[in-house]
């Protein structure tokens, strides 16, 4: 197909994605007209619904001025192969929905993220890599981050022990994570492992406290790790990216198939893409593909996590540039963006901000959280704004703020949605109870369980479903726990008198072991005996080899004690789902290693490592759905700055929590050594002055982006003292002083 690629540049909410959708629709309409009727060419990406069968969306005057595509080169099915890319999964779903609606579902769309694209391509063309690299003919298995961390630690054990013994400023977990992150950064930047030592030597300039290894040793460790993973058929994101750009993309056979599969590329927010994505785009452009790229000069949310926006911007030289300057919907960034940035980065005395930006100031943080909740409650109760139109943003949302705001707003029936609240799996009592159950069924796990864990397990596993409770609650966070037949007091007595700790075989003794067991009551006694009997049955079946692995045992426990999950609120069900997925993946990797290394360790050893992995809080779960429905959709959003910017949400009111925190300027949302792996890196040592300059540019992007995502009001929430009692004098304090103080008379008493 012949068409000049289009580069769409514009600020936050300037209409870049709408431009992409409308331009692609005009291409498809032109192509369908020339190559056949819609009925002959229809290929649906989703089941067509009456809503999606509606007439095409109207073009704006700006978008209608873009000339349509002249000719299509189509796939054998009669439609062009379309590759749709978005920075993260949630944005991808929204973009595909908009494209499907705009084209009435007549085009097959392959939608993915850059990392997802690399993974699918490496997996799809694994046979080519087997031939090229002389690998063992086995299907690859991708390692989850927690497995990657654990296996790398085992592989580097001797080197880590020696390095950690020489210094105490860096823990083993952080050191392993830094090394693995270096491999991923290099792969996403198109840099071979052999060049990593040179980059570190030049960029760190002898900062030995950053990495307790000589630079050459770092390269050897990473090369050893990659070679070992490939020999076992295991892949990580870093290894996948390295295989793709270094071996698969240059392969002529693969390039031919790539060009045949995709004649159209739609890439949204390319300022969030890694450097090697540009090589993919250039390969497709060289093959004649049509393309639309959208780019936000003030975006770069993932800069420091592998993205290289400046390098991707070089694609504009091959495209027709369309610059969008006017936002379709007015926002605070239009009027105040430059002034707020200037005031934050270069404070001006006696400056003032309009009343669309107000300050909530208190002495302590506890007062600040309470005052913030009061403002939200009054605004909702007086119908000034709906909960869904409010967001509370902070450089980092701690457990205290999350719990306090959820409780205070929940008392007034205002639900709170935590955006990507990735708490450890073991923060859920249900998960802890199931892990305790594993230690009582499998032998030799007694050191992983204690009396408190047993008492909690008895309470959780004796819960009864409450009919209709879930439908009555306005939000999952407002649900009350299911009633338990064993209350915490009785569970504590049973754990004290009926739990027999033992390193090899901890046991739950009969209820009559407790001298005053009659005080427990009939229900609690029966429930306890049922748990003891179930454990004994599973132990017997384990000895008879009737339980394949711990995944099956966990599934049995969920079905028996937790009613299959059907009566649980969503956050608990989400944690259970993540537990089963993690366990399945863990045993899949364990099975691969057992077959390749030909060892047959006892099953309890694998269970022990799995329990310890979860107890280290490495695995997390998102307790809330991506797209809440029903009453849950009308909730106040709680997010940190990075999550909010990544999600591309928009709200009428924003509350900037902890406005005086220094983390607005120096918040850590990048990987170790990330600036050294950008294509534009100067090659000289990275200094504190460079870090300060990068932080100031990051702050400017944050302020412009946040102001571009609010339409009416911003509240700067500041407390003189932080949670730890220290005075807060962050970079946004000048904004707090210049903002209009909130009238305390408007607050709830």
N, C-alpha and C positions, 0 to 999 in steps of 0.2 A: 504494500500500500504506500502511496506517495503522499506525504504530508509533512510539513515543517513542524518539528516538535515545539511545544509551547511551554514557556517558563512563566508561571504565575507567581508574582511576588507581592506581598502585602502584609500589613500588621495583623494582630489578633482580631478575629471576627470581621475582616474586611471583605469576606465573600469569596475566598480562594477555593474552598471546597465546592461551593455552589457553582462557581465558574467551571470547575473540572466536570461536574455532573452535567451541566447544561451543554458544554462543548462536546462531551462524549455522546450525549443524546442526539445532537445535531449530526454528528458523524454517523451514528447508527441509522438515523432516519434517511440520510443521504445514501448510505450504503445499501439499505434495504430497498430503496426505490430503484436503484440501478441493478440489483442482482436478483430480485424476485419478490414475491409477495410475502407478507408477514407469516402467513400460514405455512408456506413452504420452508421457512427459515427459522421457525421458532424453536429455541432451546432454552429451557427454564433452569435457572439456578436454584429457585425455591418454588414451592407449590404456589401457583397463582391464586390470589384471593380477589374478591370483588374490589377491594380497595386498590389493589395493584393493577387492576384492569381498567382503571380510570384513564381519561385522555392525558396526553403529555402535559407536563407542567409548563406554564407560560414562561417565555424567555424575557429577561429584562432588556431594556434598550442597550445596555452595555454589552450583555452577552450575545444578543442577537446580531451584533455587528461583526462577530467573528465568522469568517467564511467557513462553510461546511467542507468536509473531506471530499476530495474529488473521486477517488477510486479506492476500492477495498481489495486486498488479497486475502482470500478467506481459506478456512480449513476445509477438509473434505465435507464436513457437515453443512457448509455454506455460511458459517459465521466466523468472524475473526477470533483468534485466540486472544483473550484479554487477561493481562496480569494486573491485579489490583493490589497495591501495597499501602499499608498504613503503619504508623509507628508502633502501636500497641494493639492488643486483641480487641479491647472494647471499642476503640475508634474504627477498627476494621469492620466490625459488625454493623456499626452505624453507617459507614460509607457504603457497604454492600447493599444495605436496605435502601439507601437513597438512589443508588445506581439502578437497582432492580425496579424500583417504582418509576424512575424516569424513563426507562426503556421498556416498561410493561413486561418485564421478565423474558424478553425475546433474545437475550444474549447470555451465553455461558461465561461466568466470571470465575476466575481462579483468584481468590482473595487470601492474603496471608500477610505476615509481618516479615521484615528482612531476615531475622533469625529463623523464623519458621520456613521461609523460602530456602535458605541455605540447608536446613536440616532435611527438608523434603527432597531437594535435589540430590544431596549426597546419598540419601537412602535409596532413591529411585535409580540412580546410576552407580550403585555400589559395585556392580560387576566390572565397570570400567576401572574403578579404583583398585579392585582386586588384581586385575591384570597389570595395571600401571605400577603399583607399589609392591606386587608379589605378596599379597596378604593371604591369610588363611580364608578359605571359602566358607564363611559363616555369616549369617545375617547379623547386622550390627544392632547393638542395644545401647540406647542413650542413657547416660548416667544422670540421675537427679543430683542437684547440688549437694545434698547431704551425703549421698553415696560417694560423689566425687571427693568431697572433703575427707571422708573416712578412709577411702582406699589410698588416696595420696599420702595421708599421714602414715599408713602402714608401709607404703613403698619407701618413704623417705625417713623411716624411723631412726636409723643410726645417725644420719646427718642432722636431723632435728634435735636429737638428744644432745649432740655435741654443740650445736649452735645455741640452744636454749641455756645450756650450762654455762656459757660464756657471758650471757647478759640476761637481765631480768625485766627489761622494759617492754618486751614483746612476748605475748603468750603464744603457745604452740598453735592454737586455733587461728589467731590473726596472722601468724607467719605463713601457715599453709594457704590461707585464703589470699594473702597478698601474692604469693607465687602463682597460684592458679589464675588470679586476675591479670597478672602480667601476661600470661599466655593468651588469655582471651583478648586483651587489648591489642597485643601484637597481631593476632590473627585477624581481628576486625579492621586493623589499619593496613593489612597487606604487608606485614613485616615478618620475615622468617625468624625462627627461634635463634638461629646463629647470630643475628644482629642485636638481640636483646642485651647481651653483656655490654656491647659497645654503647648502646643508648643509655643504659644505667650508669656506666662509668662517666659519660659526658654530662648526663642530666643531674645525677645525684652529687657529683663532685666530692666523693669520699664521705658521704653522710652514712657512716657505718651503723648508726642506730636505726636507720630505716630498714636495712636488711643485714642480718648478721652473717652474711655469706659473701665471699668474693664474687665479683660480677661473673667471672667465668664459671664458678660453681653453680650459679643460678641457671645459666644456660644448660649445663649438664643435667641438672635436676629436671628441668622442664622437658628436655629431649628424652630423658629416660622415662618420664611419665607418659609422654605421647607414644613412644615406641611400645611401652608395656600395654597401654590401652588398645592400640591397634592390633597387637598380637592376640589380645583377648576378645577382640571384636566389640570393644566398648568405646563410646563416643561421648564427648562433652561439647558444650557450645563452642569453646575455644578450639578444640580439635576439629569440629565440623567446619567452622569458618576457615581454619587453616587449610583443610583438605579442599574446600571449595575453590578458594582463590588461587591456591598454589598448584593444584593438580587437575581439578575438574574443569574449571572455566577455560584454561588454555587448551583443553583437548579439542581438536577439530571435530571429532565425532559428536561431542556434546554440544559444541557451538552450532552445529548444523541442526540438531534436534531442538535446541533452544529457539533458534530463529523460526523453525517450522511451527512450534507450539504457540508462540506469542507474536502477534503482529501489532498489538496495542499494549502500551504500558501506561497505567494510571497510578502515579505515585504521589500520595498526599503527605505533606509535612516532611519533605526530604531533609530538612534541617535536623531531623532526629535520626538520620540513617548513618551507618558506619561507612568508612571510606571505600571498602570493597564493593559497596552497592553501586558506586559510580562506574566501576568496571563492568558490572552487569548491564547497566543502562547503556553504556557506550557500545558494548557488544551488540545489543539489540538495535540501537540506532544505526550502527554500521550495516546491519542486515536489512535496514529499510523500515523498521517498525515506527509507527506513529506513537507519540508520547505526550503526556501532559504531566508536568511537575509543579507542585505548589511548594512555596518556600516562604517562611516567616523570618525576616532578618533579625527580629528580636525574640525568636523562639528558643531553639537550642536547649530544650529542657533536659535532654539526655547527654548534653556535653559533659564529658567526664565519665560516662558509662559506655564509651565506645563510639559515640556519634562524632562526626567530623563535619559540622555544617559549612565551615569555610571551604573545605575541599569539594563538597557536593555543590557548592555555589558555582564552581567552575563549569558545571554543565550548562549554565546559562549561555555560554559562548556559542553553543551549538543550537540554541533555540531562539524562537521569536519571543521576546520578552513582553509580558503584559503586567503592568504595575497597577495595583488597586489601591487607591488612596482614600476613598470615602467609604466609611462603614455604613451598611444599610440601616443599622439600628444605633441610635446615639448611646454612647457610654461615657463614663467619667474620664476615660483616657483621652477622649477627644479634646476636652477642655483643660484637664489638669495633669496630663501625663508628663509633659516636659517640666512643668513647675514643680511637681512632686519629686521627680528625679533630681532636679537641680537643688532643691532644698535638702534632700537626704544626703547627697554626695558633697555639697558645698553649702553648709547652713548659712542663712542670711538672718541677721538679727532683726527683730521686729516684723518678720514676715508673718503673714496670716493666710489661712486657707478658708475657702467658702464653707458654708454650713452643710454641704453635702459630705464633708469629712468631719466627723466629731470624735472627741476623745473621751474615753471612760478611764478615769484614773483612781487608783486606790493605793493604800499603803502595802498591804500584804496580798499575796496571790490568792489566798482563800477568799478574801473580800472581792477580788477581781472576778473570780469565777462566779460568785454569787451575784454580783452586780450585772455581769454579762447575761446570766440566765434571766434575771429580772427584766432586763430590757427586751429580750426576746419574748418572754412570756407576755409582757404588756403589749408588744407590737402585734402578737398573734391574737390575743384576746380582744383587742380593739379593732381587729381586722384591717390593720394597716398593711399587713403582708401575710402571705401564707407560709407555713413552715418550709415548703419545698423551695421557696425563694430566698432562703437564708443559708449562709454557709459560715462556719467558724474555721478560720485558717490560722495555722501556727507553723513556725519553722520546724517544730517537732511536737507531736501530740503525745504527752505522757499519760500513764495510766490514771493518775490523779485527775487530770483535766477531763479525760474521757468518762471516768466513772461519775465525777461530780456533775458535769453537764447532763449526762444521761439521766441521773437520778433526779436532779432538780427539775428538768424539763418534763421528765416522765410523770412526776406527781401532778402535772397540769395537763396530762394526756397529749403531750407534744413529743412524738417519737424522734429519735436521733439515729441517723445512718452514719456509721463510720466507714469512710472510703478506704477500701483495701486494708482493713484492719488486720494485719498479719501477725496475730498473736501466736505464741508457741502452741502446738497441739496439746501439750501437757498442761496448759492453763485451763483446760476443760476438765471438770471432775469426771465426766463419763470416760474420757480417754485415760485418765489416771487409774480409774477403777478397772478398766479392761487390762491395762498393763499389769496391775497388781494381780489380777486373775491369772495372767500368763505365768507369773512367778510362783503361783501356788500349784499350777498344773504340771509344769515342766520341772524336772529335777535340777539341782545345783544352782538355783537362782535365789537362794535365801538371802544373800547379801544385798539384793536389790529391793527388799521390801522391809517395812517397819510397821509398828503397831498403828501409827496414825494413818498410814495408807490402807491398812486392813479395815479400820473403822470407817473410813470414807467409802471404801468399796462396798461395805455392808449397807450403808445408807443408799448409795446410788443403785445397786443391783436389786434392792427391795422396793423400788418405786413402782407405783401403780398408775396406769393411764387415767387421765381425767377427761371424760367425754365432753367434747365441745369446747374444751378450754382454749384450744388454739384459735378457733374461729372467733371467740369472744374478745381476745386480746387485740388492742389496736396496733400493736407492733411486737415483733419477737423479743425485743429488749424489755418489754413490759410484762412478759409472761411470768407467772409464779411457778415455782418448781412443782413437779408432780409429787403427791403425797407418798411418803415412804412408810413401809410397815415396820422398819427398824429406824427409830429416830436417832439423832446424834448421841444422846445420852446413853441409850441402850447399846448402840454400836461401840461406844467407848468402853463400856463394861465388858462386852463380849471380846473386844480386842485385848483388854487387860487380862482376862481370865481364861479365854478359850483359844487364844492364838499362841502357838508354840513355835518360836523362831528357831531356825536351824539353817546352817549354811547350805546343806544339800537338800533337805526335804522339810521346809516349813509347813506346818499343818494347822488346820482349823479343827479343834477338838470338839467333841459332842457338847451340846448346850448344858448338859448336867454337870460338866466340869466346874461350872460356876456354882459355888455353894448356895447362893440365893437365886437360882435360876427361875424360881417361881415368880420373882419380882419382874421378870422380863415381860410377862404376859403371853397369851396364847398366840396372837398374830406374829409378834416379833420372834418367838421361839420357833414357830413353824417356818417362817421366812428364812431364818438362819439355818435351820436343818435342811431346807431345800437347797440352799447355796452349797452347804457342805456335801450333800449327796450328789449334786451336779458335778462338783469338782472331783469327787471320788470316781464317778462314772467316766469322766474324761481321762483321768489318770489310767484307769483300766483299759480304755480304748487306745490310749497312747502306747501302752506297753504291748498291745496286740497289733500295733502299727495300723490302726484304723483311722488315724488322723494324719493326713498327708503333710501338713505343715501348720504353722501358727496362723496363717491366713484363714484356714478352714476353722480353726478353733475360735478365732475372733468372730467369724460369721455366725458360728453356733451361739456364742454368747450374746451377740446382738439380737439374734432371732428369739432366744429364750428369755433373756432378762429385759431387753429394751424394745420388745414388741416389733422387731424388724425395723425400728426407726420411724414407723408410720405415725406414732403419737407424739413425736418429739418436735419442738420448735426448730426453725430453720437453722439457727446457728449451731445447735447440737447435731443436727443431721449433717450439716456441712463438715463439721469436725470428724464425724464418723466416716463420711465418704473419703475425706482426705487420709484418714488413718488406714482404711482398706487399700486405697490406691498406693500409699507409701509402702505398706506391707507387701502388696503384690509385686511392686517394682523391686523391693529389697530382695525378695526371694527369687525373682527372675534373675537378678544379677548374681546372687549367691549360687543359683543353679548353673549359670554360665561358668563361673569360676571353678566350681566343683568339677565340671566336665572337662574344662581345659587343663586344669592343674592336677586332675585325677587324685583328689583327696576326698575322704569320706569322714569328716568330723562329725561328732554327735550333734543331733538337732538342737539340743539345749544351748550349744555354743552360739549358734546363729541367733536364737531367740535372745540370748543374753546381750549380744552386740546390738540387736535391734532395739531392745528396751533401753539400753544405755544411750543409743543414738537419740531416741525421743526424749529421754530425760535430760539430755544436754541442751534442749530447747532449740535444736537446729531446724526442725520441721515446723512449718507454720501452715495455717489455713485461713481462708477468707470466710468469716462467719455470716456474711450477708450476701444476697444475690447481686449480680451485676446490674440487673434491671428490676428493682422492686416494683410490685404491682399492688393494686388495691390501696388500702389505707397506708401501707408501708411506703408508698411512693410519695406521700405528703409528709416528709420528714426533714428536719434540720440536718444539713450535711456537716460532718466533722472530718477535716482532712489536714494533712500537712501540705506545705507549699508545693513540694515536688509532685505529690499525688494529684493535687488539684489541677496543676498546670498540665499534667499528662492527660488527665481525663477530659480536658477541654470543656468543662462545665461552665455554665453562666448563671449568675444569681443577681437579683435586684439589690439585696443587702449583703455586705461582707463584713465580718467581724475579724479583724487581724489581732489574734490573741498573742500576748507576750510581745507587744510592739517594742518594748525596750530591750528585748533579748539580743545579745551579740550574734546569735545564730542567724539572724536575717542577713548578715554580711558574711559570716564565716561558717555557715552551716555546711556539714559534710554530706554532699550528695554526689561524690565522684570517687572513683577507684584510685588506689595508690598508684602514682606514677602516670596517671592519665594524660597530663599535658605533654609528656615526652613522646607520646605515640600519635600525636596529631601530625598530619602531613605538613602543616605550616610551622612546626617547631624549628626554632633557630639553630639548634644543635649545641647551644651553650647551656651552662648549668642553670637549673631552675632555682631562683632565689626567692627570698621572702618578699622582695619588691614585686617580682612577677606574680606571686600568689596574691598580694594585695590588689594589684591591677586586675587580675582575673576575677577576684571577688567583687570588685566594684562594677565590672561589666556584668557580672551575674546579677548583682543587686538591681542594676538598671533594667535588665530583661525581666526580672521578677516584678518590679513595680509597674512597668508598662503593660505586662501581660495581665496582672491582676486587675489593674484599672480598666483594661479593655474587656474584662469579663464581668463587670458590674455596671448596672444601669442607673442606680439611684443614690446609694449611700454606702459609705465606708465608716466603720467604727474602729478607732485605734484603741485597743484594750491594753492598758499599761499599769503595772504595779511597781511601786518603788523597789520592792524587795522580791527576789525570786524565791522559789520553793526552799532553796538551801539557805535563805537569809541574806544572800549577797545583794548589793545594790545593782540595779540594772541600768546601764548607761550605753545601750546599743545605738546603732547608727540611725535608727528611726525615731530616736528621742526628739530630734529637731522637728519632726512631723507632729509628734504628740503635743509639743509646746506651741506649735503654730495652729493646731486644730481648734475648733470651737468646742469648749467643754460641754459635756452633756448636762442638761438641766436635771438635777437630781429630783426635782419635783415631779418629773414624768415617770419616776420609777415606782414600782410596787413597794408598799411598806412591809 
